[in-house]
Amino acid sequence: MKTLIIDNYDSFTYILKQYAGELGGNPEVFLNDQITVAQIKKMNPGHLILSPGPGNVDEPKDVGIMFDVIREFHTKIPILGVCLGHQALGKFFGGQIVPAPKIMHGKRSTIYHVNGRLFKGIPSPIEVMRYHSLILDTPFWLQNPTVDVVAYTADYEIMAIQHNHYPVFGVQFHPESLGTKQGRRMIQNFLKF
């Protein structure tokens, strides 16, 4: 089954592609402004990955078709959003993106996860690598009936979300980075949906 990766103009996209390929995901990559929802429907992928990328989900030029993709496919195909892709999922489901308390470009963090399907078989806490200056706003997620926070830092910064009914996941950190322990396992868990 094909894994379609929406590339938000980020070099980490090709590490995601490599991992997905090594794990049997048969990945194809398309830039976020060079493919349409209709083309994706024709490809009939089994999984969608929304890549990291520079920019802000509040800027249409930075996200291309990501919101259209989420709207069309979140009830039909498993979706994994990484960093900017995670923020797009959060915004789509009603969250706000705010400046992070600390800029975390190339920084390791310890995160804690609970009941996250993406983290099956992975111990908690775990070290992850972060590359971001924006983050999902915490207060909203404590009351969101659609999406659960399943990983967070010691300061309660949101590091992962999952939809309550569909296999839709977002991670603020980079599972494809060598600095993330068990990141490959997370991608493997995603590809099992």
Protein Blocks (a to p, Z undefined) as FASTA:
>chain_A
ZZddddehiaklmmmmmmmmmnonopadddfklccfklmmmnopabdcddddedjfklmk
lnmmmmmmmmmmmmmbccddehjlmmmmmmmnopacdddfbdcehiacddddehiaklgo
iacddddddddfbdcdfklmmmmckbccfbdcfkopafbdcdfkbccdddfbdfkbmklg
hklmmmmmmmmZZ
